[in-house]
Amino acid sequence: MLIWSNTFETKLELVDLQHKNLFNLLNKLVNNLEMSGIRNEELEKAIKLLIHYTKTSFNDEELLMMESHVDKRHLTMHRMEHQSFLYDVDIMNDITSFEDRRITGKVIKLVRFITLWLTFHILRTDMVMAAQISHINLGMSPQQAYETVNSHKIESANVYNSTLAFLSHRRELIQQGIPVTAR
């Protein structure tokens, strides 16, 4: 389960709104999964809604980058991440052909993948995108913005460690019975 916090804010209103909605859809899927007796059709419907909304979000991000004239190097890499994610999810999403007892395990695996990927993508790639758009809005050329942001590029290992620390802290709070709520 993902809880929205200012850690994930890009300061791009549409992007942040869509990320919050993705978190909510993912959390709803987790809640549905935890319900005993949920039908496979309901799980499949929730997964399809989450994937559809993710595709919409990706399209909107890519349109925003084009409208903001983000450097083509970043746009190309960002699109490739989106396409890779959708490819991976499509392969993992074939749950209908499995027996009931195996569907839950496949959905849990899919939810974990989406949670980690989305967290990592927001904290690294989307933050870089937002920084570039901010610099462009302040008058830099797309190339200058790209080079400025990449000269201070967020290291993947730092994002990964921050993500793990964030998720670990949440797990500890939950295990201690401390309510974890959205801010």
C-alpha atoms as one frame of an Amber mdcrd trajectory, in Angstrom:
protein
   0.000   0.000   0.000   1.312   3.443  -0.937   0.590   6.559   1.054   0.948
   9.897  -0.702   3.331  12.357   0.909   5.151  15.506  -0.155   8.157  13.287
  -0.906   6.400  12.395  -4.160   5.398  15.940  -5.153   6.783  17.143  -8.470
   5.093  20.544  -8.093   3.391  19.894 -11.445  -0.309  19.999 -10.614  -1.604
  17.523 -13.200   1.255  15.075 -12.640   0.827  15.138  -8.863  -2.955  14.723
  -9.144  -2.531  11.731 -11.438   0.110  10.194  -9.182  -2.243  10.555  -6.200
  -5.001   8.880  -8.206  -2.642   6.050  -9.188  -1.787   5.545  -5.515  -5.505
   5.418  -4.692  -6.234   2.894  -7.448  -3.304   0.740  -6.377  -4.435   0.886
  -2.752  -7.981  -0.022  -3.780  -6.607  -3.049  -5.618  -4.686  -4.071  -2.483
  -7.832  -3.660  -0.376  -9.834  -5.738  -2.852  -7.158  -8.400  -2.763  -7.323
  -8.559   1.028 -11.092  -9.092   0.963 -11.949 -12.720   1.272 -14.211 -14.070
  -1.390 -13.462 -11.462  -4.027 -14.183 -12.747  -7.502 -11.479 -13.014 -10.148
 -13.548 -10.800 -12.456 -13.464  -8.013  -9.858  -9.690  -8.314  -9.484  -9.245
  -8.284 -13.238 -11.480  -5.207 -13.541  -9.466  -3.360 -10.857  -6.175  -4.256
 -12.570  -7.463  -3.126 -15.965  -8.635   0.186 -14.501  -5.232   0.734 -12.873
  -3.399  -0.064 -16.122  -5.735   2.130 -18.179  -5.248   5.052 -15.815  -1.472
   4.480 -15.858  -1.468   4.665 -19.667  -3.492   7.880 -19.533  -1.073   9.339
 -17.008   1.917   8.378 -19.164   0.335   9.983 -22.235  -0.359  13.178 -20.295
   3.221  13.298 -18.970   4.618  12.860 -22.462   2.317  15.562 -23.835   3.371
  17.905 -21.006   7.036  17.275 -21.805   6.445  18.034 -25.493   4.430  21.178
 -24.730   7.132  22.328 -22.300   9.822  21.584 -24.890  11.728  19.244 -22.595
  15.000  18.174 -24.208  14.484  15.255 -26.589  17.119  13.169 -24.793  15.044
  13.147 -21.626  11.753  12.741 -23.483  13.108   9.704 -25.347  14.422   8.059
 -22.169  11.214   8.864 -20.259   9.060   7.343 -23.011  11.231   4.234 -23.048
  10.670   3.779 -19.304   6.917   4.092 -19.808   6.938   1.585 -22.690   9.104
  -0.856 -20.745   6.750  -0.660 -17.755   3.678  -1.285 -19.908   5.387  -4.228
 -21.602   6.337  -5.780 -18.248   2.866  -5.247 -16.777   1.241  -6.717 -19.875
   3.291  -9.898 -19.480   2.532 -10.121 -15.743  -1.145  -9.285 -16.173  -2.229
 -12.541 -17.786  -3.985 -13.785 -14.657  -7.155 -15.141 -16.182  -5.602 -18.404
 -17.319  -4.567 -19.498 -13.844  -6.462 -21.439 -11.225  -8.076 -19.418  -8.425
  -5.426 -20.185  -5.819  -2.643 -18.937  -8.101  -4.370 -15.700  -9.111  -3.840
 -14.091  -5.710  -0.090 -14.751  -5.874   0.132 -13.299  -9.385  -1.823 -10.188
  -8.368   0.402  -9.704  -5.305   3.480  -9.957  -7.536   1.967  -7.447  -9.965
   1.061  -5.028  -7.153   4.586  -5.218  -5.728   6.107  -4.568  -9.142   3.825
  -1.580  -9.823   4.438  -0.160  -6.331   8.221  -0.325  -6.586   8.338   0.824
 -10.197   5.988   3.748  -9.622   7.823   4.886  -6.491  11.203   4.696  -8.187
   9.936   6.357 -11.381   8.375   9.289  -9.526  11.357   9.865  -7.252  13.869
   9.720 -10.087  12.557  10.218 -13.604   9.534  12.403 -12.871  11.519  14.606
 -10.490  14.133  15.138 -13.219  11.339  15.972 -15.672   9.811  18.457 -13.214
  13.176  20.122 -12.600  13.743  20.516 -16.322  10.282  22.024 -16.844  10.908
  24.409 -13.953  14.212  25.558 -15.471  12.616  25.980 -18.896   9.826  28.065
 -17.342  12.509  30.259 -15.759  13.983  30.963 -19.202  16.568  28.248 -19.829
  16.682  26.502 -23.162  15.650  22.839 -23.108  19.292  21.852 -23.683  20.502
  24.069 -20.798  17.795  22.694 -18.518  18.713  19.120 -19.423  22.411  19.682
 -18.836  21.850  21.605 -15.595  19.589  18.929 -14.154  21.811  16.097 -15.336
  24.906  17.727 -13.861  23.118  17.329 -10.509  21.456  14.088 -11.559  19.802
  12.124  -8.840  21.770   8.925  -8.444  19.677   5.806  -8.925  21.190   4.157
  -5.863  20.148   7.120  -3.688  16.593   6.965  -5.021  16.493   3.210  -4.469
  17.801   3.563  -0.917  15.347   6.390  -0.184  12.502   4.277  -1.537  13.472
   1.285   0.582  13.875   3.474   3.675  10.469   5.057   3.081   8.738   1.687
   2.617  10.599   0.156   5.566   9.590   3.036   7.853   5.950   2.636   6.811
   6.089  -1.109   7.477   7.525  -0.491  10.962   4.772   1.992  11.785   2.099
  -0.437  10.614   3.645  -3.305  12.597   3.616  -1.106  15.706  -0.073  -0.396
  15.146   0.524   3.259  14.362  -1.972   4.473  11.740  -0.343   5.535   8.484
  -2.429   8.114   6.683  -2.059  10.291   3.612  -0.910  13.855   4.058
